[in-house]
Amino acid sequence: MLLAQLPDSLLVRLQAQAKVLMVRPDQELVLADQSSSYVYFPQTALLSLVHTLTDSSSTEVMMIGREGMLASHQENAAINMLHGRVLRAGSALQISRGVLAQLAVSYPELQALLTAYTDDTLRQLCQVVACYRHHSVKQQLSRWLLAFDDHYPNQPILTTHAAMAARLGVRREAVSNAAGALQEAGALHYHRGQVEHINRPLLLTYSCECYHPLQSQYKKTRP
């Protein structure tokens, strides 16, 4: 967990000010261009930063698991224009934005951690922009599946081709073709609305170069 990088005494104080929140799929936690009173630190839940256009079409730009946090960023327009949505149900620590800001003033190590995570988020956003522009749907889908598996190793992924297409910002037919090709190659097995398992070594060969830098923050805090 991101907060586990803090000294134990500070972590205990933070946890005393937070509450455990159970979240459900597609629940909106942070709305674009709006201030949120809370900051969320996923425990078992998986969250998603999503950019939505005026025609309601959307694209996922970042997964957020136990390695990260979700908050509105009035001071950063690039992040503040994104929705924060639940991708997979589970638990998250919810803490008042004001309380967290006060603690960050008193504890430089907390401020440094929050700043470093925001900087890393911006780097990931830049990487995703390049990925969506230059890499094939098969490469993007492979990257997305590997990232999901990092958070929930060897577990089925309950999703449809339409849902994956919405997250990648492409047509459903494009995802169906890419998933079919990956299944034929033995990189995954998809059946009745779920990816039952993936072949990580093989899927890595189909993924683009963006997978490794996009997962750098997760690997820093992986237990």
N, C-alpha and C positions, 0 to 999 in steps of 0.2 A: 504494500500500500504506500502511496506517495508520502503520507504523513509519518510512516515508519522511519523515514530518514531523519526525523527530528529527535532531539534528546528525549529520554523517557519522561522527565519531569514536565516538559512542555507538551508532550503527547498526552499525558494524563490530564493536564489542564484543558487542552482542546477537547478531549473526549467528554469531559465533565460539562462542557458548554454545548455539546452537540446531542442530537438524538438520532436513533436509527430509524430510517424511513424505508418502508417496503414500497417499491415502485412497480408499475405494470407496463407491459409493452405499449409503445406509441404514446405514453404519457408525456405531455409537454412540461418540462421543468423550467426552462428559460426561453422566453420569447425574443425574437429578433428586435433590436432597437428599443428594447424596454429594460428598465432597471429591475433586477431581481433582488429580493431581500435576503436570499439564502445562497450559500455555496454548497455544492454537493461533492462528496468524496465517495465514489463507488466502492463497495465491499465485494458483493457477489453479483451485483447488477452490471450490465453493460450499457453505456450511454452512447449517444451519437450526436455529432454536430452536423447540422443540415442547412443547406442554403436553398431557399424557396423563392421561385420567381412569381411574377404577378399572375401568371396563368396556372398557378398552384403546382407546377412541376418542380421537383426537388432533386437534389443530389447530396449524398452523404460525403462530407469532406474529412471526417475524422471519427474513429472509435475512441471511446474513453472508458477504460476499465479501472482496476485497482491501482494502476500506475499514474492516474491523473485526477483531475477535478473538473467540475463544470460550474461556471459562473458567468454573469453578464460582465462585459468589459466596456464601460462607458468611455474609458480613456483610450480604447483601441477600437477604431471603427471597423477594422477588418474582421475582428472576432465578434464584435457586438451585433453585426448584421446576420448572425447565424442563430438558428433555433437549437435548443438543447433538448433532445428527445430520448426516451428509453428504447433501447434496441432489444434488450433481454431483461426479463423480470428478475428482481433480486433486491438486495439491501444496499443502502447508501447512507453515509453519515451526512446529516443536514446541520449546518451551522450558520448562525446569523452572519451576514456580510459585515455588519458593523462590529460585532465581537471579533471576527477574524482580523479586521483592519486594526482594531485596538491592540490585539496581541502582536500583530506584525510590527507595530511601532515599538513595542516593548522588547521584542525578541528579533534581533537582526537575522538570526538563522532562519526564522520563518519567512521573513520578507525576502531573503535571498532565494529560498526554495520556491516561493510563489512567482518571483520574477523570472527565475530560470525556467519554470514550467511554461510561463506565458511566452517566453522567447522560443522555447522548443515547439510550442503550438504553432507559432508563426512560420517556423521552418517547415513544419509538416504541411501547412496549408500551401506553401510555395511548391513543395514536392508534389502534392496532389494535383495542383493546377497543371504542372508539366506532364504528370501521368495521364490525366484525362485527355490532354491535347495530343500526345505523341504515341501512346501505347494502345494496343488492340484490346477489344473487349475480353478476349481470352486471357490476356495478361492481367488486366484489371481484376477480372473475376478470380483468377488464381491468387492474386495479392490479397483480395478481400477474404477469401476462404482461409488462407494461411493466417491472416491477422485474427480472424474469429477463433481459429483453432489455438492460437497462442493464449487466448483468454480462457477457453474451455477445451483443454486438450482431450482428444479422442472421444468427444461427445457429439451426438447428432446435431445438425444445424436445422432447426425448424424454419423453413422459409420456402417461398415459391419463386418461380422464375420471374414473375411480375414484381415481387418485392425486391429481388436482387437487382432487377433492371431499374427500379425506382431509386435504389441507393446509388447505383452507378451513373444514373442520369442518361440511360440509353433505352432503346426499344426492347420490349420483351423478347421479340424474335431474335435479336442479337444475342441475348443471354442464353436463350434456348439452344441456339446454334453452338455457342461457346461451351456451354455445359455438356451438350451432347458430344462434342469433340473430345472434351476432357474425360468424359465417362468412357468413351470408346478407347481412349488411350490408356485407361486404367488409373487415371489420376484421382477419380472420385466415383462414388456410387450414389446416385440420386433416385429416390423412389417415394412416390406419394407425398409430395410436399416436404421432404426433408433430405438433406445430404447426410446419408447414413454413416459414411466414413470417407476420409481422404487419404491419399497416399502422399505424405508430405515430401519425401525425396523427389518423387516424380513431379508433384505440383510445383515445387521450387524451380524446376527446369522450364516450366511454362510461365512462371511469374516474371514480371519486369524487375528492373534494377531498383525500383522504388520501394520494394518490400523491406529491405534491410534498414535504410535510413528512417522509414516511417515507424519501424518498431524499436528504434534505439531507446526511446524513453521507457517503453515497457520493459526492456531487458535490464535497464538500470535498477528497477525496483522488483524484478521477478524474484520470488522467494526461492 
